[in-house]
Amino acid sequence: MGSKKYKGKPCVYCVDGVSSDGEHIISREFFPPTYRGNLPKAPACRPCNDRKSKLEHYLTTVLPFSSDHETALKAQTDKIAQRLYKNIALKNELRSGIIPVLMKTKNGSLEDTISLPFQPEKLTEYCKYIVRGLVWYEWNVIIPKDYIVEVMPFWQHSSGLFRDFVLSLSPDLQRHKILAKGGFEYTCTRNRDDAAFSAWQLKFYENMLIAAQLTEDKLECIELCALTGPPTIRPIIERLTGNSEET
């Protein structure tokens, strides 16, 4: 039986739909069973849940390869092998796209490893769902349909601008949560008068290693940042992503 807290409420993802029950904002399948307690939930309609699940089928199989975190691949080897067994097309895609690369270790040295092909647009789209869900979870607010939800992957060396000049705003309203023993964490803040005007930094498995440019044959951590707000925030996003037009 669904919880009355979630059932029959507006869907936090599309606004128009009516929720059938509470849905985990971050899928439990990203983590081993012993790390799944107290993951946040939000009201979601069935069509949105189905679309989100399709992204999760891909991401819960591929993302664990990107980290040595204790909740990632080394804790889910058998489970991920089962997922690949059921998805031969994805298994072949990953196998055929293996490329040797260099990875910078914590002490600054480089070591040989391999990279797998990855569809970053699926992660970006999924994080939009996460942000919409977490805005509701943190502040009991649904992001209006006309608001922008922009997810911006920054390479770790260039993410300081977002942290220093966006995420640091309204420090008294800033929140930081760690879930699944570091398997997922987020830092967020919001506009004092409009909770749907918010800034986010999201982390899967502490730090994911993603290939910045395959021509360099090096891996680098990315940081996932997001902004939500009215259409007037578009120039801010363009400035942050380097897409603003010079006048």
C-alpha positions in Angstrom: 0.0 0.0 0.0 1.4 3.4 -1.0 2.1 6.1 1.6 -0.4 8.9 1.9 2.5 11.3 2.0 3.2 10.6 -1.6 0.1 9.1 -3.3 -2.2 11.4 -5.2 0.1 14.4 -5.1 1.4 16.4 -8.1 4.4 14.8 -9.7 7.6 16.6 -8.8 9.1 15.9 -12.2 6.5 17.0 -14.7 4.1 19.0 -12.4 1.0 17.9 -14.4 1.0 14.2 -13.5 -0.5 12.7 -10.4 1.8 10.5 -8.3 1.0 6.8 -7.8 3.4 6.5 -4.9 6.7 7.7 -3.5 9.7 7.1 -5.8 13.4 7.0 -4.8 15.0 10.1 -6.1 18.3 8.4 -6.4 17.8 4.8 -7.4 18.7 2.1 -4.8 20.3 0.1 -7.5 23.3 2.4 -7.5 24.3 0.9 -4.2 24.7 -2.5 -2.5 21.7 -3.5 -0.4 23.3 -2.7 3.0 23.8 1.0 1.9 20.2 1.7 0.8 18.7 2.9 4.0 17.0 6.3 4.2 17.4 7.3 0.6 15.1 10.3 -0.2 11.8 9.8 -1.9 9.3 12.1 -3.7 5.9 11.8 -5.3 6.1 10.8 -9.0 3.7 9.8 -11.7 4.0 6.5 -13.5 5.1 7.9 -16.9 7.9 10.0 -15.4 8.9 7.0 -13.2 9.1 4.8 -16.3 11.3 7.4 -18.2 13.6 7.8 -15.3 13.9 4.1 -14.9 15.2 3.7 -18.4 18.0 6.1 -17.6 18.7 4.2 -14.4 19.0 0.9 -16.2 21.9 2.3 -18.1 23.5 4.4 -15.4 23.4 1.8 -12.6 25.3 -0.5 -14.9 27.9 1.9 -16.3 28.6 4.5 -13.5 30.0 2.0 -11.0 32.9 1.4 -13.3 34.0 5.0 -12.9 35.0 4.9 -9.2 36.8 2.8 -6.6 34.4 3.9 -3.9 33.3 1.1 -1.6 29.7 1.2 -2.9 30.7 1.2 -6.6 32.0 -1.7 -8.7 34.0 -3.6 -6.2 30.8 -4.1 -4.0 28.5 -4.8 -7.0 30.6 -7.0 -9.4 28.1 -9.9 -9.4 25.0 -7.6 -9.7 26.5 -5.6 -12.6 27.6 -8.8 -14.3 23.9 -9.9 -14.2 22.8 -6.6 -15.7 25.2 -6.9 -18.5 24.2 -10.5 -19.1 20.6 -9.3 -19.6 21.7 -6.4 -21.9 24.0 -7.9 -24.6 23.9 -4.7 -26.7 25.3 -2.6 -23.8 27.8 -5.3 -23.0 29.1 -5.3 -26.5 29.2 -1.5 -26.6 31.3 -1.3 -23.5 33.6 -4.1 -24.6 34.3 -2.7 -28.1 35.0 0.8 -26.8 37.7 -0.1 -24.3 40.6 2.4 -24.6 43.9 2.4 -22.7 44.4 5.7 -20.7 46.5 7.3 -18.0 44.9 8.1 -14.6 46.3 10.7 -12.2 46.4 9.2 -8.7 45.9 11.1 -5.4 49.7 11.6 -5.1 49.9 13.2 -8.6 51.5 10.3 -10.4 50.1 8.7 -13.5 49.1 5.0 -13.8 47.8 2.9 -16.7 44.2 1.9 -16.8 41.3 1.6 -19.3 38.3 3.8 -20.2 34.9 2.6 -21.3 32.5 4.5 -23.6 29.9 6.6 -21.9 26.8 8.5 -22.9 27.0 11.7 -20.8 23.7 13.1 -22.0 22.0 10.3 -20.0 23.7 11.3 -16.8 22.8 15.0 -17.4 19.2 14.1 -18.1 19.0 11.9 -15.0 20.5 14.6 -12.8 17.6 16.9 -13.8 15.2 14.4 -12.3 17.4 14.2 -9.2 17.5 18.0 -8.7 13.7 18.3 -9.2 13.2 15.6 -6.7 15.6 17.0 -4.1 14.1 20.5 -4.3 10.9 19.0 -3.2 12.6 16.8 -0.6 14.5 19.7 0.9 12.0 22.5 0.8 8.6 20.9 -0.1 8.5 23.0 -3.4 7.8 21.8 -6.9 9.9 23.6 -9.6 7.4 25.4 -11.9 7.2 24.2 -15.5 8.5 27.5 -16.9 11.6 27.4 -14.7 15.0 26.3 -16.1 16.7 23.2 -14.7 20.3 23.2 -16.0 22.9 20.5 -15.2 26.4 21.5 -15.9 29.3 19.0 -15.7 32.5 20.8 -14.9 36.0 19.4 -14.9 37.3 19.4 -11.4 40.0 22.0 -12.1 37.4 24.5 -13.5 34.5 24.1 -11.0 35.8 26.6 -8.5 33.8 29.5 -10.1 30.5 27.7 -9.5 31.5 26.8 -5.9 32.9 30.2 -5.0 30.4 32.5 -6.6 27.1 30.5 -6.9 27.0 27.7 -4.3 28.4 30.1 -1.6 25.3 32.4 -1.9 22.9 32.3 1.1 25.4 30.3 3.2 22.9 30.2 6.1 20.5 28.3 3.8 23.2 25.9 2.5 22.6 22.2 3.1 25.0 19.2 2.7 23.9 15.6 2.8 25.8 12.3 2.4 23.9 9.2 1.5 24.9 5.5 1.2 28.1 6.2 3.0 29.4 8.6 0.3 27.8 6.7 -2.6 25.9 9.9 -3.3 26.2 13.3 -1.7 25.0 16.8 -2.5 25.4 20.4 -1.4 22.7 22.9 -2.1 21.5 26.4 -1.4 18.5 28.5 -2.4 17.2 31.9 -2.9 15.7 33.3 0.3 12.4 34.2 -1.3 12.1 31.4 -3.9 13.1 27.9 -3.0 12.8 26.8 -6.7 15.7 29.2 -7.4 18.5 27.0 -6.3 22.1 25.8 -6.8 23.4 22.3 -6.5 26.6 20.2 -6.5 26.0 16.5 -6.9 28.5 13.6 -6.5 28.2 9.9 -7.3 30.7 7.6 -5.6 32.6 10.7 -4.2 34.4 11.4 -7.5 33.8 9.8 -10.9 36.6 9.5 -13.3 35.5 10.5 -16.8 37.7 11.0 -19.8 38.0 14.7 -20.5 39.4 14.4 -24.0 40.3 11.0 -25.5 43.0 12.7 -27.6 44.9 13.4 -24.3 44.4 9.8 -23.1 43.9 11.0 -19.6 41.1 10.6 -17.1 39.9 13.5 -14.9 37.2 13.9 -12.2 34.1 15.8 -13.1 31.8 17.7 -10.8 28.1 17.9 -11.5 26.6 21.3 -10.8 23.1 22.5 -11.4 21.0 25.7 -11.3 17.3 26.0 -11.2 15.3 29.2 -11.5 13.2 31.5 -13.7 14.2 32.1 -17.3 16.1 35.2 -16.2 18.9 32.9 -15.0 19.8 32.0 -18.6 22.6 34.6 -18.9 24.2 33.3 -15.6 24.2 29.8 -17.1 25.8 31.0 -20.3 28.5 32.8 -18.4 29.3 29.8 -16.3 29.4 27.4 -19.3 31.3 29.9 -21.5 28.4 30.1 -24.0 27.7 33.8 -23.6 28.0 36.0 -26.7 30.6 38.8 -26.6 29.1 42.3 -27.2 
